[in-house]
Each structure stands twice: as C-alpha cells, then as structure tokens.
Amino acid sequence: MEVWSDIACPWCYIGKRRFAAALEQFEHRDRVRVVWRSYQLAPETPVGARASELEALARHKGLPADQIRQMFAHVASTAAADGLTMDFDTVIAANTFDAHRLVHLAGDRSEDVMEALFLAHFTDGRVVDDRDELVAIAAETGLDAAAIRAALETDAAAEQVRGDIEEARLLGVTGVPFFAANRAIGVSGAQPVEVFVQLLEQAYAQSGAIAVLGDDAGSCADDSCAVAK
C-alpha cells in the first residue's frame, strides 16, 4: 500500500487515521505493508517564513480572515470526530520538503515519524521546516538525532522525495491523500473507514488498472488545501 500525502494537508492526517482504523478491521492486515510517499502542495512556500496558516491562506486565496476561520473550524470539527486535535490558531505554514526527507530517512520508523510530524504541525504548532525541530521530532520517535542532523545537512533522500512527486504526476495524482494498493486500485481523499476496508478487500482479491473508489472526499489539491470539504 502506497500513500501519497503532505504533512501540511489536514485531510491527509484525517485520512491516515481512518485508514489505520480500516486496517485494524482487515483480516489480512499482517500482509499489508504501508509505504509513505511524498507530495508537496505548496513547494513554493519559503523555508523559515513562519507565517501563520491563516495569513498564508489569506494571501494565497485572497479570502477574508473570518471565512478562513470558519473553514478551519469545519475541518477541526471533522478531525475531532476521528480523535484528532487540530489547532489552526497555532499552525505555522511550512515548506515540507525536509520533513518528507525525514520520513524517508526514518526507514522502518517512517510510520512513527509521519504521525509525529502531523501531530507537531497541526496540534502542537511546531515549525516543521525548521531543521532543529525536525531533529527533535526524529529523536522523540527513537531515531539517532546526530545522524539525522548530519543527513539533513546534505541532500540525503532528496531524490526519493522528488521521485515520489514525479511518480504521483505519472499516476495522475492531483490531490492528496491518495492511497494506491499494488498500483492496481486506488482511493483518493479522506474517505470513510468502510471505503478503505473495501480498498483493502478488493486489493487483496484482485489486481488490474488503477480505479478510484468512492465519491469525492476531503482532500488537498495542488493549488490549495480544500479545508472546507
């Protein structure tokens, strides 16, 4: 199972939680290996700008602050129903390239690191394009802080991130989260748990050309994060 997502995408966090719930229900879950793939919604975001998510979205979309706050309240409420806390008052807009590099560098701890990055970004208001913060997050998930710091100071894993993004383009992925099972069947968006269960069951039983299951669900597209869905 490959999952394309971006740490800056709230629907990716919600989708991750719902997929995990589906996996718990899946009889053959011990046969499922999840690979986290990189995707950047806003690669042009300047590193270290430390603008609030509200400021960044208002500038990008030209929307009034009150409307954006209403959108944030909606997605936060949706997240809460899935047991997640999203505090958009503290979310800092960030360039996620190095965070994706960290996920690749984590190896078999990538799941833990992905979860920690989502928590850091959406709940704790940490700056996930700050390398000191990324090293701290890595250490908190049991990785060697010195080794991660040294790797982040080089181009380590940069090609893997770019490769994931290019693969997404070739597959026709234009929004995240996107879940692909065996490159045979896919689900786009933070679908309900039962849709993810269906994905797992169908992927286990068959293979073939990519087909997308389910109606439109919350997702983030290339040019903006559709937090109002």
C-alpha positions in Angstrom: 0.0 0.0 0.0 1.4 3.3 -1.1 0.1 6.6 0.4 0.9 9.9 -1.1 0.4 12.7 1.4 1.7 16.1 2.6 2.4 17.0 6.2 0.7 20.3 5.5 -2.6 18.7 4.4 -5.2 18.3 7.2 -7.2 15.8 5.2 -4.0 13.6 4.9 -3.9 13.4 8.7 -7.6 12.6 8.8 -7.2 10.0 6.0 -4.2 8.4 7.8 -6.3 8.0 11.0 -9.3 6.5 9.0 -7.1 4.2 7.0 -5.5 2.9 10.3 -8.9 2.2 11.6 -9.8 0.2 8.4 -6.5 -1.7 8.6 -7.4 -2.8 12.2 -10.6 -4.3 10.8 -8.9 -6.1 7.9 -8.5 -9.8 8.3 -5.2 -9.9 6.4 -3.6 -6.8 7.9 -0.4 -8.7 8.6 0.0 -8.9 4.8 -0.2 -5.1 4.3 3.0 -3.0 4.1 2.4 0.7 4.0 4.9 2.9 2.2 4.6 6.7 2.7 5.2 8.7 -0.5 6.0 12.4 -0.6 3.8 15.1 -2.1 4.1 18.8 -1.8 1.1 21.0 -2.1 2.9 24.3 -1.9 6.6 23.7 -2.8 7.0 27.5 -3.3 6.4 28.2 0.4 9.6 29.9 1.6 11.5 28.0 4.3 11.6 29.7 7.6 8.9 32.3 6.8 6.9 31.3 9.9 3.7 32.9 8.7 0.5 31.6 10.4 -1.6 29.2 8.3 -4.4 31.9 8.3 -2.0 34.5 6.9 -0.6 32.2 4.3 -4.0 31.0 3.1 -5.5 34.6 3.1 -2.5 35.7 1.0 -2.8 32.7 -1.4 -6.5 32.6 -1.8 -7.5 36.2 -1.2 -10.2 35.2 1.3 -11.3 37.3 4.3 -10.0 36.0 7.7 -13.4 35.3 9.1 -14.2 33.0 6.2 -10.9 31.1 6.6 -11.6 30.7 10.3 -15.0 29.1 9.5 -13.2 26.7 7.1 -10.7 25.9 9.8 -13.5 25.3 12.4 -15.1 22.8 10.0 -12.1 20.7 9.3 -11.1 20.8 13.0 -14.6 19.5 13.9 -14.2 16.7 11.3 -10.8 15.8 12.7 -12.2 15.8 16.3 -14.7 13.2 15.3 -11.8 11.0 14.3 -10.0 11.6 17.6 -7.6 14.2 16.3 -6.9 17.7 17.6 -6.2 20.4 15.1 -5.4 23.8 16.5 -5.3 26.1 13.5 -4.7 29.1 15.7 -1.1 27.8 16.2 -0.5 26.1 12.8 2.6 27.6 11.0 2.7 27.4 7.2 5.8 25.5 6.2 7.8 24.1 3.3 7.5 20.4 3.8 10.4 19.2 1.6 12.8 18.5 4.5 10.0 16.9 6.5 9.5 14.4 3.7 13.2 13.8 3.6 13.0 12.9 7.3 10.2 10.4 6.6 12.4 8.6 4.0 15.5 8.8 6.4 13.4 7.1 9.1 13.3 3.8 7.3 11.2 1.3 9.2 10.2 4.1 11.6 8.6 6.1 8.8 5.1 5.5 10.2 6.0 6.9 13.6 7.7 9.9 12.1 4.8 10.6 9.8 2.4 10.6 12.8 4.8 12.7 14.8 5.1 15.3 12.0 1.3 15.6 11.7 0.9 16.0 15.4 3.7 18.6 15.5 2.2 20.6 12.7 -1.5 20.5 13.4 -1.7 20.1 17.2 1.5 21.5 18.7 2.2 24.5 16.5 5.8 23.4 15.8 7.6 24.6 12.7 8.2 21.6 10.5 10.6 23.3 8.1 13.0 24.1 10.9 15.8 21.6 10.9 16.3 21.8 14.7 12.7 21.0 15.2 12.9 18.1 12.7 15.9 16.7 14.5 14.0 16.9 17.8 11.0 15.2 16.3 13.3 12.4 15.0 14.8 12.0 18.4 11.3 11.8 20.0 10.5 8.9 17.7 13.6 7.0 18.6 15.9 8.0 15.8 19.6 9.0 16.2 19.5 12.8 16.4 23.1 13.3 15.4 22.7 11.0 12.4 19.5 12.7 11.3 21.0 16.2 11.7 24.0 15.2 9.6 21.8 13.7 6.9 19.6 16.8 6.7 22.6 19.0 6.2 23.2 17.1 3.0 20.9 16.2 0.1 20.2 12.8 1.6 16.8 11.4 0.5 16.1 14.5 -1.7 15.9 12.3 -4.8 13.5 10.0 -3.1 11.2 12.9 -2.4 11.4 14.2 -5.9 10.9 10.7 -7.3 7.7 10.2 -5.2 6.4 13.5 -6.6 7.2 12.6 -10.1 5.5 9.2 -9.7 2.4 10.9 -8.4 2.4 13.0 -11.6 2.8 10.0 -13.8 -0.1 8.3 -12.0 -2.3 11.3 -12.5 -2.5 12.2 -8.8 -3.6 15.8 -8.4 -4.6 15.9 -4.8 -3.8 14.1 -1.5 -4.2 11.9 0.3 -4.1 9.2 -2.4 -4.0 5.5 -1.5 -2.8 3.0 -4.1 -2.8 -0.7 -3.4 -0.4 -2.7 -5.6 -0.7 0.0 -8.2 -3.9 -1.7 -9.1 -6.6 0.1 -7.3 -6.7 3.5 -5.6 -8.7 5.7 -3.3 -8.5 9.5 -3.4 -9.3 11.7 -0.3 -10.0 11.1 3.3 -12.7 8.5 2.6 -14.9 6.9 5.3 -13.4 3.8 7.0 -15.7 1.5 5.1 -14.3 2.7 1.8 -10.8 1.9 3.0 -11.9 -1.5 4.1 -13.3 -2.0 0.6 -10.0 -0.9 -0.9 -8.1 -3.5 1.2 -10.5 -6.3 0.4 -10.5 -5.6 -3.3 -6.8 -5.2 -3.5 -6.3 -8.5 -1.7 -8.6 -10.3 -4.1 -7.6 -8.8 -7.5 -5.2 -6.6 -9.5 -5.6 -4.6 -12.6 -5.6 -1.0 -13.8 -5.9 1.8 -11.3 -9.5 2.5 -10.4 -10.6 5.1 -7.9 -13.2 4.1 -5.3 -15.7 6.3 -3.5 -17.2 9.7 -4.1 -15.2 12.9 -3.6 -13.9 13.2 0.0 -11.8 15.8 1.8 -8.5 16.3 0.1 -5.9 18.9 -0.7 -5.2 19.8 -4.3 -2.0 21.2 -6.0 -3.0 24.8 -5.7 -4.8 24.9 -2.4 -6.0 22.9 0.5 -9.7 22.4 0.3 -10.3 22.6 4.0 -14.0 23.4 3.5 -14.9 20.0 2.1 
